[in-house]
Amino acid sequence: MPRVLIPSDNLDFALYLAEAYRQAGWEVVMGAANFDLGGAEFDLVHFQWPEELTNWTEPSEARLSEVSTRLDEWRRNTKLALTAHNLRPHRNGESAGFRKLYEAFYQRVHVVAHFTATSRDAVTKEFTVSAQAQHIVTGYFNLDRLLPLERDSNRARRDLGFPTDAFVVLNIGSLREWTEVELIKRGFDAASVPGKRLLMCGRYDEAGPSLRQRWRRWTWSRWLRSRNAVVRGFIPDPDVHRVVDAADAVLIPRFRAMNSGLPALGASFGKIIIAPRCGAYPELLGNTSHPIYEPGDASSLAEALVNASRLDRPVVAAECRRLVDSWQWPAMIRAIVTATGR
């Protein structure tokens, strides 16, 4: 039985990826510590986020040297693959240390796996050192695993206090920048949608001076209360359906992100996806009725919200199912395994 190491502690995408490998007949080991430990042999090491291996912080020169050495050691005995989740790390992504870290990986891995052609083109342009690697487009993934056996959208809405005729917009996941908060506030307020409601799952999570961050979190909470938003914190996997099924639309309030799991979440549940015109979103949602808005433009977001409220829900659900049927984990694994020759 072939063996793969996924050196990550992530409990959503990386865990789902591990299960896909297992279902394809692989023995799977996870854990970021195994990157440095190197205590066993594998046929394939499949990396996810390089910055996770530097504790999500800009690496020192000493750590960069360690990472490069370990990559060289792994490369001597096995095939190396890297999934390109981001063009750069979410936080402090312009730093020289993070660029050197990404270049260290791109110079050494055999295969770079991309969800979309947009990702492939962006990475090969930004990181010319990756030319030695084989870049493949694996296709995207779905989150059908989060669907419950029985679904009841009306009950989900009642449980959260939404009337049946409300237009519920879900934002799930952390807001990484204050500009994302401001975009939601301005865009939501400007949208002329009767009965609009906001379902906020997650929180504003940005580094910065403590006094400023406390003030921002307070003003954000005050705005949410004033708009009668329903606020929930972290949602574990078994309960995700309780919030997604209560919503009509899933909002992606990013400015420059390359990828996200939110299109997979929205499509798997048959929801309207409101996404920015950046990164892979236009490619993923092309030839569908899902509204696309200009990144950072509150008036464009407001227009997208209005358009979303007018969409035919059964038509959207059918479009979503067609997308999900083409976003398959087994196809992703087959593409990576074939490219690495394993």
C-alpha positions as a Markdown table, in Angstrom:
| # | Residue | x | y | z |
|---|---|---|---|---|
| 1 | Met | 0.0 | 0.0 | 0.0 |
| 2 | Pro | 1.5 | 3.4 | -1.0 |
| 3 | Arg | 2.1 | 5.9 | 1.8 |
| 4 | Val | 1.5 | 9.6 | 1.8 |
| 5 | Leu | 2.5 | 12.2 | 4.4 |
| 6 | Ile | 0.4 | 15.4 | 4.7 |
| 7 | Pro | 2.5 | 17.5 | 7.1 |
| 8 | Ser | -0.4 | 19.7 | 8.3 |
| 9 | Asp | -2.5 | 19.9 | 11.4 |
| 10 | Asn | -5.4 | 21.5 | 9.6 |
| 11 | Leu | -8.7 | 19.8 | 10.4 |
| 12 | Asp | -10.8 | 20.8 | 7.4 |
| 13 | Phe | -9.2 | 20.8 | 3.9 |
| 14 | Ala | -6.1 | 18.7 | 4.9 |
| 15 | Leu | -8.2 | 16.2 | 6.8 |
| 16 | Tyr | -10.7 | 15.9 | 4.0 |
| 17 | Leu | -7.7 | 15.4 | 1.6 |
| 18 | Ala | -6.3 | 12.7 | 3.9 |
| 19 | Glu | -9.6 | 10.9 | 3.7 |
| 20 | Ala | -9.7 | 11.1 | -0.1 |
| 21 | Tyr | -6.2 | 9.6 | -0.2 |
| 22 | Arg | -7.3 | 6.8 | 2.1 |
| 23 | Gln | -10.4 | 6.0 | 0.0 |
| 24 | Ala | -8.0 | 5.8 | -3.0 |
| 25 | Gly | -6.1 | 3.1 | -1.3 |
| 26 | Trp | -3.3 | 5.0 | 0.4 |
| 27 | Glu | -2.0 | 4.8 | 3.9 |
| 28 | Val | -2.1 | 8.4 | 5.2 |
| 29 | Val | -0.1 | 10.1 | 8.0 |
| 30 | Met | -0.8 | 13.7 | 9.0 |
| 31 | Gly | 0.9 | 16.2 | 11.3 |
| 32 | Ala | 3.1 | 19.3 | 10.8 |
| 33 | Ala | 5.7 | 17.9 | 13.2 |
| 34 | Asn | 6.4 | 15.0 | 10.9 |
| 35 | Phe | 8.1 | 17.4 | 8.4 |
| 36 | Asp | 11.0 | 18.0 | 10.7 |
| 37 | Leu | 10.9 | 14.6 | 12.4 |
| 38 | Gly | 11.3 | 12.6 | 9.2 |
| 39 | Gly | 10.9 | 9.4 | 11.2 |
| 40 | Ala | 9.4 | 7.2 | 8.4 |
| 41 | Glu | 9.5 | 6.6 | 4.7 |
| 42 | Phe | 6.7 | 7.7 | 2.3 |
| 43 | Asp | 6.0 | 7.4 | -1.4 |
| 44 | Leu | 4.7 | 11.0 | -1.4 |
| 45 | Val | 4.8 | 14.1 | 0.8 |
| 46 | His | 2.0 | 16.4 | 0.0 |
| 47 | Phe | 2.4 | 19.9 | 1.4 |
| 48 | Gln | -0.4 | 22.4 | 2.0 |
| 49 | Trp | 0.6 | 25.8 | 3.4 |
| 50 | Pro | 4.4 | 26.4 | 3.7 |
| 51 | Glu | 3.8 | 29.0 | 6.4 |
| 52 | Glu | 2.3 | 26.4 | 8.7 |
| 53 | Leu | 5.8 | 24.9 | 8.9 |
| 54 | Thr | 7.1 | 28.2 | 10.3 |
| 55 | Asn | 4.2 | 28.4 | 12.8 |
| 56 | Trp | 2.2 | 30.8 | 10.6 |
| 57 | Thr | 4.8 | 33.6 | 11.1 |
| 58 | Glu | 7.5 | 35.1 | 8.9 |
| 59 | Pro | 10.5 | 32.7 | 9.2 |
| 60 | Ser | 13.9 | 33.7 | 10.5 |
| 61 | Glu | 17.0 | 33.0 | 8.3 |
| 62 | Ala | 17.8 | 30.1 | 10.6 |
| 63 | Arg | 14.3 | 28.5 | 10.1 |
| 64 | Leu | 14.5 | 29.1 | 6.3 |
| 65 | Ser | 17.8 | 27.2 | 6.3 |
| 66 | Glu | 16.2 | 24.4 | 8.3 |
| 67 | Val | 13.2 | 24.2 | 6.0 |
| 68 | Ser | 15.3 | 24.2 | 2.9 |
| 69 | Thr | 17.6 | 21.4 | 4.3 |
| 70 | Arg | 14.6 | 19.3 | 5.2 |
| 71 | Leu | 13.0 | 19.7 | 1.8 |
| 72 | Asp | 16.3 | 18.6 | 0.2 |
| 73 | Glu | 16.4 | 15.5 | 2.4 |
| 74 | Trp | 12.8 | 14.6 | 1.6 |
| 75 | Arg | 13.3 | 15.1 | -2.1 |
| 76 | Arg | 16.2 | 12.7 | -2.2 |
| 77 | Asn | 13.9 | 9.8 | -1.2 |
| 78 | Thr | 10.4 | 10.6 | -2.3 |
| 79 | Lys | 8.2 | 12.7 | -4.5 |
| 80 | Leu | 7.0 | 16.1 | -3.2 |
| 81 | Ala | 3.8 | 17.9 | -4.1 |
| 82 | Leu | 2.4 | 21.2 | -3.0 |
| 83 | Thr | -1.2 | 22.4 | -3.3 |
| 84 | Ala | -1.2 | 26.2 | -4.1 |
| 85 | His | -3.9 | 27.5 | -1.7 |
| 86 | Asn | -2.7 | 31.1 | -1.8 |
| 87 | Leu | -0.5 | 33.3 | -3.9 |
| 88 | Arg | 1.0 | 34.6 | -0.7 |
| 89 | Pro | 0.3 | 34.1 | 3.0 |
| 90 | His | -2.8 | 35.9 | 4.3 |
| 91 | Arg | -0.9 | 37.8 | 6.9 |
| 92 | Asn | 2.2 | 39.8 | 6.1 |
| 93 | Gly | 2.3 | 38.1 | 2.7 |
| 94 | Glu | 4.5 | 40.8 | 1.2 |
| 95 | Ser | 7.4 | 40.1 | 3.5 |
| 96 | Ala | 10.8 | 39.0 | 2.2 |
| 97 | Gly | 10.9 | 36.1 | 4.6 |
| 98 | Phe | 7.7 | 34.6 | 3.3 |
| 99 | Arg | 8.7 | 35.1 | -0.3 |
| 100 | Lys | 11.9 | 33.2 | 0.4 |
| 101 | Leu | 9.9 | 30.4 | 2.1 |
| 102 | Tyr | 7.6 | 30.0 | -0.9 |
| 103 | Glu | 10.5 | 30.0 | -3.3 |
| 104 | Ala | 12.2 | 27.3 | -1.2 |
| 105 | Phe | 9.2 | 25.1 | -1.8 |
| 106 | Tyr | 8.7 | 26.0 | -5.4 |
| 107 | Gln | 12.3 | 25.3 | -6.2 |
| 108 | Arg | 12.2 | 21.8 | -4.7 |
| 109 | Val | 8.7 | 20.2 | -5.1 |
| 110 | His | 8.1 | 18.0 | -8.1 |
| 111 | Val | 4.5 | 18.9 | -8.6 |
| 112 | Val | 2.4 | 22.0 | -7.8 |
| 113 | Ala | -1.3 | 21.3 | -7.8 |
| 114 | His | -3.8 | 24.1 | -8.6 |
| 115 | Phe | -7.5 | 24.1 | -8.3 |
| 116 | Thr | -7.8 | 26.4 | -11.4 |
| 117 | Ala | -6.0 | 27.6 | -14.4 |
| 118 | Thr | -6.2 | 31.1 | -12.8 |
| 119 | Ser | -4.1 | 29.8 | -9.9 |
| 120 | Arg | -1.5 | 28.1 | -12.2 |
| 121 | Asp | -1.1 | 31.3 | -14.3 |
| 122 | Ala | -0.7 | 33.5 | -11.2 |
| 123 | Val | 1.8 | 31.3 | -9.4 |
| 124 | Thr | 4.0 | 30.7 | -12.5 |
| 125 | Lys | 4.1 | 34.4 | -13.2 |
| 126 | Glu | 4.8 | 35.5 | -9.6 |
| 127 | Phe | 7.3 | 32.7 | -8.8 |
| 128 | Thr | 9.4 | 32.0 | -11.8 |
| 129 | Val | 11.6 | 29.7 | -9.7 |
| 130 | Ser | 8.7 | 27.2 | -9.9 |
| 131 | Ala | 9.4 | 26.5 | -13.6 |
| 132 | Gln | 11.3 | 23.4 | -12.6 |
| 133 | Ala | 8.1 | 21.9 | -11.1 |
| 134 | Gln | 5.2 | 20.3 | -13.0 |
| 135 | His | 2.1 | 22.5 | -12.6 |
| 136 | Ile | -1.2 | 20.7 | -12.9 |
| 137 | Val | -4.8 | 21.8 | -12.6 |
| 138 | Thr | -6.6 | 19.2 | -10.5 |
| 139 | Gly | -10.0 | 20.8 | -10.4 |
| 140 | Tyr | -11.8 | 22.1 | -7.3 |
| 141 | Phe | -13.4 | 20.1 | -4.4 |
| 142 | Asn | -16.8 | 19.8 | -2.8 |
| 143 | Leu | -18.0 | 19.8 | 0.8 |
| 144 | Asp | -20.8 | 17.3 | 0.3 |
| 145 | Arg | -19.5 | 15.6 | 3.5 |
| 146 | Leu | -21.1 | 18.4 | 5.5 |
| 147 | Leu | -24.6 | 17.8 | 4.2 |
| 148 | Pro | -26.9 | 16.1 | 6.8 |
| 149 | Leu | -28.9 | 13.0 | 5.9 |
| 150 | Glu | -32.1 | 15.1 | 6.2 |
| 151 | Arg | -32.3 | 18.8 | 5.5 |
| 152 | Asp | -34.9 | 21.3 | 6.8 |
| 153 | Ser | -34.3 | 24.9 | 5.8 |
| 154 | Asn | -37.4 | 26.1 | 7.4 |
| 155 | Arg | -36.5 | 24.6 | 10.8 |
| 156 | Ala | -32.9 | 26.0 | 10.4 |
| 157 | Arg | -34.3 | 29.5 | 9.9 |
| 158 | Arg | -36.8 | 29.2 | 12.8 |
| 159 | Asp | -34.0 | 28.0 | 15.1 |
| 160 | Leu | -32.0 | 31.1 | 14.4 |
| 161 | Gly | -35.0 | 33.4 | 14.5 |
| 162 | Phe | -35.4 | 34.3 | 10.8 |
| 163 | Pro | -38.8 | 34.7 | 9.3 |
| 164 | Thr | -39.6 | 32.6 | 6.3 |
| 165 | Asp | -39.7 | 35.6 | 4.0 |
| 166 | Ala | -36.3 | 37.1 | 5.1 |
| 167 | Phe | -33.4 | 37.2 | 2.6 |
| 168 | Val | -30.6 | 35.8 | 4.8 |
| 169 | Val | -26.9 | 36.5 | 3.8 |
| 170 | Leu | -24.4 | 34.3 | 5.5 |
| 171 | Asn | -20.8 | 35.3 | 6.2 |
| 172 | Ile | -18.9 | 32.4 | 7.6 |
| 173 | Gly | -15.2 | 32.4 | 8.6 |
| 174 | Ser | -12.8 | 35.0 | 9.9 |
| 175 | Leu | -12.7 | 38.5 | 8.6 |
| 176 | Arg | -8.9 | 39.1 | 8.1 |
| 177 | Glu | -8.9 | 42.8 | 7.5 |
| 178 | Trp | -10.9 | 45.8 | 8.7 |
| 179 | Thr | -11.5 | 46.7 | 5.0 |
| 180 | Glu | -13.5 | 43.5 | 4.8 |
| 181 | Val | -15.6 | 44.6 | 7.7 |
| 182 | Glu | -16.2 | 48.0 | 6.2 |
| 183 | Leu | -17.1 | 46.4 | 2.9 |
| 184 | Ile | -19.8 | 44.3 | 4.5 |
| 185 | Lys | -21.2 | 47.3 | 6.4 |
| 186 | Arg | -21.4 | 49.6 | 3.5 |
| 187 | Gly | -22.5 | 47.1 | 1.0 |
| 188 | Phe | -25.2 | 45.6 | 3.2 |
| 189 | Asp | -26.6 | 49.0 | 4.2 |
| 190 | Ala | -26.7 | 50.2 | 0.6 |
| 191 | Ala | -28.5 | 47.1 | -0.7 |
| 192 | Ser | -32.2 | 47.8 | -1.3 |
| 193 | Val | -33.4 | 44.3 | -0.4 |
| 194 | Pro | -36.7 | 44.0 | 1.6 |
| 195 | Gly | -36.3 | 41.7 | 4.6 |
| 196 | Lys | -32.5 | 41.4 | 4.3 |
| 197 | Arg | -30.8 | 39.9 | 7.3 |
| 198 | Leu | -27.2 | 39.0 | 8.1 |
| 199 | Leu | -26.0 | 35.8 | 9.6 |
| 200 | Met | -22.5 | 36.3 | 11.0 |
| 201 | Cys | -20.5 | 33.1 | 11.9 |
| 202 | Gly | -16.9 | 33.9 | 12.8 |
| 203 | Arg | -15.3 | 37.1 | 13.9 |
| 204 | Tyr | -13.1 | 40.0 | 12.9 |
| 205 | Asp | -9.6 | 38.6 | 13.4 |
| 206 | Glu | -6.7 | 41.0 | 12.6 |
| 207 | Ala | -3.4 | 41.7 | 14.3 |
| 208 | Gly | -2.6 | 45.2 | 15.5 |
| 209 | Pro | -2.4 | 47.5 | 18.5 |
| 210 | Ser | -4.7 | 46.2 | 21.2 |
| 211 | Leu | -6.5 | 49.5 | 21.8 |
| 212 | Arg | -7.3 | 49.9 | 18.1 |
| 213 | Gln | -8.4 | 46.3 | 17.8 |
| 214 | Arg | -10.7 | 46.5 | 20.9 |
| 215 | Trp | -12.3 | 49.6 | 19.4 |
| 216 | Arg | -12.8 | 48.0 | 16.0 |
| 217 | Arg | -14.3 | 44.9 | 17.5 |
| 218 | Trp | -16.7 | 47.0 | 19.7 |
| 219 | Thr | -17.8 | 49.1 | 16.7 |
| 220 | Trp | -18.3 | 46.0 | 14.6 |
| 221 | Ser | -20.4 | 44.4 | 17.3 |
| 222 | Arg | -22.4 | 47.5 | 17.8 |
| 223 | Trp | -23.2 | 47.7 | 14.0 |
| 224 | Leu | -24.2 | 44.0 | 14.0 |
| 225 | Arg | -26.6 | 44.6 | 16.9 |
| 226 | Ser | -28.1 | 47.7 | 15.3 |
| 227 | Arg | -28.8 | 45.7 | 12.1 |
| 228 | Asn | -30.4 | 42.8 | 14.1 |
| 229 | Ala | -27.8 | 40.4 | 12.7 |
| 230 | Val | -27.6 | 36.9 | 14.1 |
| 231 | Val | -24.1 | 36.2 | 15.4 |
| 232 | Arg | -22.5 | 32.9 | 16.0 |
| 233 | Gly | -18.9 | 31.9 | 16.7 |
| 234 | Phe | -17.0 | 28.9 | 15.5 |
| 235 | Ile | -19.3 | 26.3 | 14.0 |
| 236 | Pro | -18.0 | 22.6 | 14.2 |
| 237 | Asp | -18.5 | 20.4 | 11.1 |
| 238 | Pro | -21.6 | 18.5 | 12.4 |
| 239 | Asp | -23.4 | 21.8 | 12.9 |
| 240 | Val | -22.4 | 23.7 | 9.8 |
| 241 | His | -25.7 | 22.7 | 8.1 |
| 242 | Arg | -27.7 | 24.5 | 10.8 |
| 243 | Val | -26.4 | 27.8 | 9.6 |
| 244 | Val | -25.9 | 27.2 | 5.9 |
| 245 | Asp | -29.4 | 25.8 | 5.5 |
| 246 | Ala | -30.8 | 28.9 | 7.2 |
| 247 | Ala | -29.2 | 31.2 | 4.6 |
| 248 | Asp | -30.2 | 32.2 | 1.0 |
| 249 | Ala | -26.7 | 33.3 | 0.0 |
| 250 | Val | -23.1 | 32.9 | 1.1 |
| 251 | Leu | -21.0 | 36.1 | 0.9 |
| 252 | Ile | -17.3 | 36.1 | 0.2 |
| 253 | Pro | -16.0 | 39.5 | 1.4 |
| 254 | Arg | -12.4 | 39.1 | 0.1 |
| 255 | Phe | -10.2 | 41.7 | -1.7 |
| 256 | Arg | -7.4 | 39.7 | -3.2 |
| 257 | Ala | -7.6 | 36.0 | -2.1 |
| 258 | Met | -6.7 | 33.3 | -4.6 |
| 259 | Asn | -8.9 | 30.5 | -3.2 |
| 260 | Ser | -11.4 | 29.8 | -0.5 |
| 261 | Gly | -13.6 | 26.9 | 0.6 |
| 262 | Leu | -16.7 | 29.1 | 0.5 |
| 263 | Pro | -17.6 | 28.3 | -3.1 |
| 264 | Ala | -17.5 | 24.6 | -2.2 |
| 265 | Leu | -19.6 | 25.2 | 0.9 |
| 266 | Gly | -22.2 | 27.3 | -0.9 |
| 267 | Ala | -22.5 | 25.1 | -4.0 |
| 268 | Ser | -22.7 | 21.9 | -1.9 |
| 269 | Phe | -25.7 | 23.3 | -0.1 |
| 270 | Gly | -27.2 | 24.8 | -3.3 |
| 271 | Lys | -26.9 | 28.4 | -2.1 |
| 272 | Ile | -26.3 | 31.6 | -4.0 |
| 273 | Ile | -22.6 | 32.5 | -3.9 |
| 274 | Ile | -21.7 | 36.2 | -3.9 |
| 275 | Ala | -18.0 | 36.5 | -4.8 |
| 276 | Pro | -15.5 | 39.1 | -5.7 |
| 277 | Arg | -14.0 | 39.5 | -9.2 |
| 278 | Cys | -10.5 | 38.4 | -8.1 |
| 279 | Gly | -8.5 | 35.2 | -7.7 |
| 280 | Ala | -10.1 | 32.0 | -8.9 |
| 281 | Tyr | -13.7 | 33.0 | -8.1 |
| 282 | Pro | -14.7 | 34.2 | -11.6 |
| 283 | Glu | -13.3 | 30.9 | -13.1 |
| 284 | Leu | -15.0 | 28.7 | -10.6 |
| 285 | Leu | -18.4 | 30.4 | -10.9 |
| 286 | Gly | -18.2 | 31.1 | -14.7 |
| 287 | Asn | -21.3 | 30.5 | -16.8 |
| 288 | Thr | -23.6 | 30.5 | -13.7 |
| 289 | Ser | -26.0 | 33.1 | -12.3 |
| 290 | His | -24.0 | 33.6 | -9.1 |
| 291 | Pro | -23.4 | 37.3 | -8.7 |
| 292 | Ile | -19.8 | 38.6 | -9.0 |
| 293 | Tyr | -18.9 | 42.1 | -7.6 |
| 294 | Glu | -15.9 | 44.3 | -7.9 |
| 295 | Pro | -13.4 | 43.7 | -5.0 |
| 296 | Gly | -13.7 | 46.4 | -2.3 |
| 297 | Asp | -16.5 | 48.2 | -4.1 |
| 298 | Ala | -19.5 | 48.6 | -1.7 |
| 299 | Ser | -21.9 | 49.8 | -4.4 |
| 300 | Ser | -21.0 | 46.8 | -6.5 |
| 301 | Leu | -21.5 | 44.5 | -3.6 |
| 302 | Ala | -24.9 | 46.2 | -2.9 |
| 303 | Glu | -25.9 | 45.6 | -6.5 |
| 304 | Ala | -24.8 | 41.9 | -6.2 |
| 305 | Leu | -26.9 | 41.5 | -3.1 |
| 306 | Val | -30.0 | 43.0 | -4.9 |
| 307 | Asn | -29.4 | 40.7 | -7.9 |
| 308 | Ala | -28.9 | 37.7 | -5.6 |
| 309 | Ser | -32.3 | 38.4 | -3.9 |
| 310 | Arg | -34.0 | 38.2 | -7.2 |
| 311 | Leu | -32.6 | 34.9 | -8.4 |
| 312 | Asp | -34.7 | 31.8 | -8.8 |
| 313 | Arg | -33.6 | 29.5 | -6.0 |
| 314 | Pro | -34.3 | 26.1 | -7.7 |
| 315 | Val | -32.4 | 27.3 | -10.8 |
| 316 | Val | -29.4 | 28.2 | -8.5 |
| 317 | Ala | -29.6 | 24.9 | -6.7 |
| 318 | Ala | -29.4 | 23.0 | -10.0 |
| 319 | Glu | -26.4 | 25.1 | -11.1 |
| 320 | Cys | -24.7 | 24.4 | -7.8 |
| 321 | Arg | -25.3 | 20.6 | -8.2 |
| 322 | Arg | -23.7 | 20.7 | -11.7 |
| 323 | Leu | -20.7 | 22.5 | -10.2 |
| 324 | Val | -20.4 | 20.1 | -7.3 |
| 325 | Asp | -20.6 | 17.1 | -9.6 |
| 326 | Ser | -17.5 | 18.4 | -11.4 |
| 327 | Trp | -15.6 | 19.2 | -8.2 |
| 328 | Gln | -14.6 | 15.8 | -7.0 |
| 329 | Trp | -11.9 | 14.7 | -4.5 |
| 330 | Pro | -11.1 | 11.4 | -6.3 |
| 331 | Ala | -10.3 | 13.3 | -9.5 |
| 332 | Met | -8.0 | 15.6 | -7.6 |
| 333 | Ile | -6.1 | 12.6 | -6.0 |
| 334 | Arg | -5.8 | 10.9 | -9.4 |
| 335 | Ala | -4.3 | 14.0 | -11.0 |
| 336 | Ile | -1.7 | 14.4 | -8.3 |
| 337 | Val | -0.8 | 10.7 | -8.1 |
| 338 | Thr | -0.5 | 10.5 | -11.9 |
| 339 | Ala | 1.7 | 13.6 | -12.0 |
| 340 | Thr | 4.1 | 12.3 | -9.3 |
| 341 | Gly | 4.3 | 8.9 | -11.0 |
| 342 | Arg | 3.1 | 7.1 | -7.9 |
